[in-house]
């Protein structure tokens, strides 16, 4: 699955860009795109995916939903559309390993709910999230965070590939993948 379409529409500052994760959110977000004056893009998924939300859920442009959370969350996973289902699988794997994780459905890619996203990061260790119109994003960690600082940058719009750079602490936490302590 390529990401070229999202990059193209996210490059248009006035465009509304939405990426629902299930049939209910898709239904509500179709209504949002109809109300929007100007360019709007709703990316949908053809795969058969489970319904995540009840019929009473409300969705609005510039919003997000928290699907899984606890007071002990150590990891934040932000996903949208089809990747949301992968994030929920990752949540299950992390939970089995004793790592509580928070899952955020970022269905509104533009306008990006940056302030709400930063607020929802809570005690997972990430203090803010920034996104640029060029497709790069950065999560910075706060002083309490045991995680390394990750920076993801879009490498090629045509190839749909990502490159990741990381700044690892001298010693990784024992639960961190690839750690010699765990």
C-alpha positions, 0 to 999 in steps of 0.5 A, a space after each residue: 500500500 503506497 502513501 503517495 495519495 496522502 502525501 499529495 493531499 497533505 501538501 495542500 494546506 487548505 485540504 481536509 484529509 481523513 483516514 477512517 479505520 472502520 465502517 462507522 468512522 467512514 460513514 461519519 467522516 463522509 458527512 464531514 467531507 460533504 460539509 467541508 468547503 474546498 478540497 477534501 480527501 477521504 482515504 478508505 480501505 477495501 479490506 474486510 476489517 472489524 468494526 471498532 466503534 459503536 453507531 453512537 460515536 461522533 467524529 469530526 474533522 480535526 479530531 482523534 480517538 483513544 482506543 486503548 489506554 491505562 494509567 500505566 502506559 509506557 508506549 504510545 502508538 498513533 495510527 490511522 486507517 488500515 494501520 489502526 488494526 495493526 496497532 491493535 494487534 501490536 497492543 495485544 503483543 505488548 500487553 502479553 509482554 507486560 508493556 502497557 500501550 496507548 492506541 490513538 486513532 488519528 483519523 484526521 490527518 489534516 487538520 492535525 489535532 496536534 494539541 489534543 494529540 500532545 495531551 493524549 500522550 499523557 505519561 507515555 513519555 512523549 511530550 509533543 508531536 510535530 508534523 510538517 507538510 513535507 511528510 516528516 514527523 518528530 516525537 520528542 521525549 520528556 525527561 521521564 521517558 525510557 524510550 529512545 528519541 525516534 525521528 521518522 522521515 519520508 524518504 521517497 513519495 514515489 516508493 512509499 518508503 520510510 527511513 528511521 533514525 534513532 538516538 539510542 541511550 547508552 543502555 536500552 531499557 530491558 524491555 526494548 526490542 534488541 536490548 541485550 538486557 532483555 
